[in-house]
Amino acid sequence: MKVTVERALLLKSLSHVHRVVERRNTIPILGNVLIRADKSRLSLKATDLDLEVTETLAAETGTGGSITVPAHMFYDIVRKLPDGSQIVLEGDGDRSVLAIRAGRSRFTLQTLPESDFPDLAAGDMTHSFTLAAADMKRLIDRTQFAISTEETRYYLNGIYLHAAGSAKEATLRAVATDGHRLAQVDLPLPKSAEGMPGVIVPRKTVGEVQRLIEDNEAELKIELSQGKIRFTIGDVVLTSKLIDGTFPDYGRVIPQNNDKELIVDKKDFEAAVDRVSTISSERGRAVKLALSAGKLVLSVTNPDSGSATEELEVEYASDPLDIGFNSRYLLDIAAQIEGEVAVLRLADPGSPTLVQDKDSKGALYVLMPMRV
């Protein structure tokens, strides 16, 4: 194999592909990236057996062939080579090495045979549809924070993507929850997504798709089946296994009858929560919201360090209410509000609270209270 490629192109592709490779591997081949040269194209592929990323880029191919090299070391070498350089990759199958040349730099890397490299065979995809990259990014950005990290409830370790709504107004819905908070975002359902199965996309896959969306104007193709999902954006193809489990009936925790409405300036509220929570303990993190007509008092008391209070003018006309929340969770949700005004719908100190943008925009958040 002999191929010449521009450093900038190779670095960009490697930066997408090498992230999938775990730094510690019990199976040596999983630490490698597969390089394949063919007809003025170079393709790079990496996998961790649950997730596979392939990217194709333009290159001058002298002789075709394929080889695998340590992913992180290859990425570091390319990253440190001078800007604008042309990189020559030359594989010697007999000696099991890959020579890398650029300017006066010379490297050789040990290789492993392509035949050892696993293939995450996707099988037949039953549904396929396209989505604007900006829409997919919004679905992920607004729900990712609520994905659970608790391994025992593995079915919550991802985003539940499914068709929802009514026949008149069908939506593509993303939901994530960790039992303490829930995020739900709706988009109009793409035509060919009708009848798609509900799938749970794993946390690592979600993070990689988010990073791959560099151009919001791009189109993203999504293909899925009961067991796998594939995202294609430009020259990058990401295939992933799905979480094999049943997502809980999240609709039951979304409050329908919360009758106390609090309307607050999002930035002021976020800043005030952030300020008073400076006092809170790492373990407790509780902030108390005391609501009365037109007024919200935020307070934190920490027996070890002191107390803090801050008062905000708000729109609130219901009965007085004292309720506590985890300040970190409150800030996470406030950060998702896209407009300038947040609406909190409350019931009582022990019931979940509904948080929305005043202009709704198809997103809603639910937060469980804390005892304070």
N, C-alpha and C positions, 0 to 999 in steps of 0.2 A: 504494500500500500504506500502510495506517495501522494501527498496533497498539500496545496498552498492555500492559506486562508488569511484574511485580514484580522489583525489582533482584536480590533474593536468589535467585529462581528462575533468572533469566537468567544470573547470575554462575556458579551451580553448573553449569548446562548448558554454558556457554561454557568453563568450566575443563576439562570432559571433552573437548569437541570441539576446542578450539584447539591442544591438545598434539600432535595428529597433523600439524599444519601445520609444515613445515620453515621455519626462519627465512630461509634463502637459497634462492630459487627462480629457475630460468632461465625458467620459464613463469609469467607474472604471476598467472593465475587460480588457481594452486595455493597462492598466498599468502592466498587469500580464503576466507571462510566463506559458505555459501549460506544465506540466511534466507528461509523460506517461511511466509506467514501464510494460514491458511484455517480457517474455522469454529471460532473460539475456541481454536485451537491454533497454536503457533508451532514450526516445526521448524528445526533448525540442522544443517548438514552440512559436513564437511571431509574432504579426502582428500590423500594424497601419491602417488596412482596405484597403490600396493600395498595400502593400508589406507584404509578409509573408516569414519567414525563419524557416526551420525545420532542426534540426541536430540530428543524432542518434549516440549513443556511447555505448560501452560495459559496463555492470554493473552486479552485482549479485542480481538477483531478488528473494526476499523471497516470497512476495505476490504482484501480479500485481495490477494495478489501475491507476487512473489519478487524477490530482489536479492542481489548478492554484495558483501561489503565486506572490507577487510584484517583478517584474523583476529586477529593479535596486538594491533593498535591498538584494535580494537573491544573486545577483552577488557580491555585496560588502562583504557579509558574507563569501562567498566561497573564495574570493580574500584574506581576512584577516586570514583565517585559516592556520595553519602551513603547510609548504611544506611536501609532502610525506604522508599526513594523509589520512586515509580512512574515507569517509563521509557516515553516515547512514541517510537516509531520511525515515521518517515514517509518513504516512498520517493517520489522524483520521477523517474520514468522519463525524462522529456524532458530534464532537466538532468543525468542520471546521478549523482545524489547521494542519500545517505541522511541525513536530519536526525534527530538524537538529542536529546531534551529530557528533563530531570529537574530539578524545582524551578527554580532560576534558571540552570542550566547549559544551554548550547546547543552542539552540535557538528554539523558536517557532514562526511561522509566520501565520498570518491570511490568510485564503484561500477563494477563490470564486469557485462555482461549475463549472465543465468542461462544463456542458450544456450551460452556458452563453457565452462560448468562440466562437468567430466567425470563420467561415471557409471560406477561400478565394478560393471557388470552381473554379478550373481552367477550367473545361469543356474540350471539345476535342481540342487537339493541332493539327493543320493541318500540320505543318512542324517540322522536327526534324533533327538535324545534330550535329556532334562533331567538336571541334576546340581545338588546343593545347592551354593550359591556357596562355602560353607566348604570343600567337598571340592575344588573347582577351585582355590581359593586355596592349599590345602595342596599339591596337585600342582605348582603353579607355584613356591611358596615353597621347596619342598624340592629342586627340580631346577634352578632358574634360574641358580644360581651356576656350574654346570658347563657352561653354553652356551659354545661356542667363539666367539672374536671374530676368528679368522683368516679373512680374506675368501677365501683360496685354497681352503679346504675349506668352501665355502659350505653344503654339506649338513649341516654340524655347527652352523650358526648359528641353531639353533632347538631346540624341544623335540619329540621324536618321540612322537606320541600314537597309540596303537594298542590293539587287543584282543589279550590274551595269556592265558596260563594254559591250563588244561584245560577240557574241556566241563563237568566237575563243578564246577570253581572258576574260571570265566572272570573275567578282570580287565580294567579299563581301566588301561593302563600309560603312564606318562610317563617318558621317558629323555632325558638330556642328557649329552654328553661333549665334552671338548676334547682328548682324547688323553692327558692327564695324570691326569684324575680322571673318574669317571662317577657319575651319580646315577640311581637307579631307584626309582619309587614306584608302588605298585599300589592300586587301589580296586576294590570289586566292580563288575563290568560292568553299566551300566544296561541294562534289558531291550531297548530298541529300538536299542541300539548294536551288537548282534550283526552280524557280517559287515561292519563299517565298514572302509574302507581305512585303512592306516597313513599318517598325514600328518605333515609336519614344519612346525610352526607357527613363523614367524619371530620373532626376538628382540624386535623392536619391538612386534609384536602381543601377545606374551606380557606385556610390560611394561604395555601399555595395559589389557589384560584385568585384570591384577592391580590396577591403580589404580582401575578401574571397580567392583571389588567392595568396596563400602563397607558393605554389610549382609550379614553372614555367614548370616543366616537366609533370605536371598532364594533364589529358584530361578534357575538359569542355563539357558537353552535353547541347545543347540549343534546347528548344522546343518552338514553338510560334503559335499563332493564331491571328486573327484580333484584339482581345482585351487584350490578356495576353501573358506574356513571362515567361519561366521557365528555370533557370540555375541549373544544378546539377554538383557539384564538390566534389568528394569523398563522405562523409556522409552528406553533406550539400545540401539542396534543397531550392532555393530561387524562389518564385513565385511573379510576380508583374503585376499590371494592366499597360497598355500602355497609353500614352497620346493620347486622342481622338481628333485628329486635322490633318490638312494637312500641311506637311512641305513644305516651299516655294521652287520654282524652283531655287535652289542654283546655277545651271549651268550658269545662266544668269550673275552672279556677278564674275565668274572666268574669268579674262582677258585672251584673246587669242592672242592679237597682241602687247603686250608690247615689244618694240624693243630696249630699253636701258638696257644693262645687267651689273650688278654690282656683282663682285665676291670678297668675303671678308672672311678672317679667322674668323670663328664663335666665338672663345674665345676672340680674340682681340676686335671684334665688340661689343660683349655682355658686356665686361668689360668697354669699352669706353662709351657706352650708359649709363651704370650704374653710372659711375663717373660723367658725365656731368649732369645727371638728378637729382643729389643731390641738385642742385640749384633750380630745377623747383618747382612751387607752387603745392600744393595738388590738386587745382582745374584745373590748366592748363595742367601740365605734358607734355607740347609740347617740342619736340626736333627737331631741324632743321638739315637736311642732305644737305650739299652743295657739289655737285659732279662735278668734272672736271677731265681731263685726268690723270688717275693713282692716283687720290687723293680724299679722302673723309674728309670733315670737319664737325664735329658734334658740334652743339652749342645750348646753352640754355640761354635765357635772362629772368630774373624775375625782374620786376620793384621794387619789395619790398626787394629783397635780393642781387642781383648782377647778374653776368653772368659767363659762363664757355664755353670753346671751347677745342676740341681735334682733332688732325689730324691723319688719318690713311692712310697707303699706300694700295691701292686696285687695282684690275684689272677693269678698266672702260675706254672705248674708244669712248663713244658717246658724243653728245652735252652736255655742262654744264647744270645742273639741280638743282634747290633748291626745296626741298619737306619737309613737316613736318609730324611727327607722334606722337601719344601718347606714351611716353617712356615706360609706364607700358606694353602696348600691344606689343610694339616692343621687350621688354625683354621676355614676355611670349612666343612669337613665336620663338625667338632665342633659348630659352631653349628646344624647341622641335626638333631642328636640331640634328640628330644623328651623322652625320659625322663631319669632321673638317672644312669643307668649305661650306658657305652658298651662294646661288645665288639669287639675287633680280632682278626681271624683272620689269622695271618701264616704264611709258608712259609720264605722265605730272603731275604737282603739284595737279591736282584735280581728278586724276583717281586712282582706286585701284592698289596696287602693289602685285605682285605674289612672294612668297618666297618659295624656295625649297632647299633640300639638294643637293649638287653637284651630289651625286650618287642617287638622286631621292628617291629610296626605297618605291615608291608607296604613298608618302605623299606630300601634297601641302597645303600652307597657303596663305590666301588673307588678306590684311590689307588696310583699308580705310585711306587716308591721313587726316591731320588736317591743318587748315590755320595757318601759323606762320608769 
